[in-house]
Amino acid sequence: DAGVIQSPRHEVTEMGQEVTLRCKPISGHNSLFWYRQTMMRGLELLIYFNNNVPIDDSGMPEDRFSAKMPNASFSTLKIQPSEPRDSAVYFCASSSAKRGYNSPLHFGNGTRLTVT
Amino acid sequence: AQSVTQLGSHVSVSEGALVLLRCNYSSSVPPYLFWYVQYPNQGLQLLLKYTTGATLVKGINGFEAEFKKSETSFHLTKPSAHMSDAAEYFCAVNRNSGNTPLVFGKGTRLSVIA
């Protein structure tokens, strides 16, 4: 099992540019979560999907943020246009919803985004 | 709504000393409780979880936590700290209806001094 795979590991971009973060969940997991981690705000849930359907996106900070899950093995988080305050580590996590949301979350290693 | 409060953003202990990381939760229904650990430049990993049954839960790397309903606490302990335990630790809570994602605390950074 390769675990949750995120790409890229690091992304440096200029303000105003579009940024796309990618995630491949663990095979067989049908819940997927996007989190953002900063020193100031800690770990924030941005959006989560169940069976590829977005369930709750109330954590998405602004309309500049969007997320998709076109199939069970792939999800993207897009920021357009990016701003310096978007600089953070973005984590993707997956779990098996068949066992309820008390199932452990499996995290990827994150994408460190720096917007200059 | 559920929430967790982790007391102390940074805890420092000597190698071999007791580790105690504090977590208090708020939940209107019986909770599921979790501790996760994050090593530098990595994602979070599950240390242990409480769902039902025995209130003392043992996890990986010698850690354990005790669910105390009367104190609404789920403190994490380890009898003897190792240098490799230096990391950030997160407490998390979920409703036992299992319909909502985890709510994480802000984390406690553990430093171990040789």
Interface residues (C-beta under 8 A of the other chain):
Chain A: V4 F33 G42 L43 L45 Y48 D56 F91 A93 G100 Y101 N102 P104 L105 F107 G108 N109 G110
Chain B: Y32 F34 Y36 N41 Q42 G43 L44 Q45 L46 K49 T51 F90 N94 N96 G98 N99 T100 P101 L102 F104 G105 K106 G107
